[in-house]
Amino acid sequence: MMKLYSGTSCPFSHRCRIVLFEKGMDFEILDVDIHSKPEDLAVMNPYNEVPVLVERELQLYESNIINEYIDERFPHPQLMPADPVMRARARLMLFNLERELFIHVKTLEDASASKKALETARTTIRDNLTQIAPLFTKQKFILGEEFSMLDVAIAPLLWRFEHYGIEVTKGLTPVMKYAERLFSREAFIDSLTANEKAMRK
């Protein structure tokens, strides 16, 4: 059985929990207190971070790598496009999400970040999402009508908007409507920890 070492408020762990619940398979989630990490975490992941997936002899870290492995191992429902060209484009978009959005999420998750760094991170996330907002007036999900790994990747950030203190401007209205579509999915609801439920009033 797959075991996921998961931070109860970690947005990257949240991604992996969403995928596990979307697949509807047997797995075990081991909650990790990121302020008091188990000693074996550093053995499984040299960066001593969650999430970590363990299956028999395999130990994986980094949420997008874990999620692609789960998707290939349990192909239904498929979350990465079947077509190689579309899959390559999806991977490029995942890479861009990391560079343009989630690098700033890491700042917001950093307890030692300065007030100025936090403000810059919030503004950059808001501005970058405002740029792609028109996409969601035309289609249900990032790649069109089908829920995919890209929606999984961005959902934890959208859930944490209030928690991170990111202002929701008028330009973000289509993004927020899209977010509600993600949050209404059964797998998303099941993926939430008590800590995450407390992030939204």
Disulfide bonds with the S-S distance in Angstrom:
none
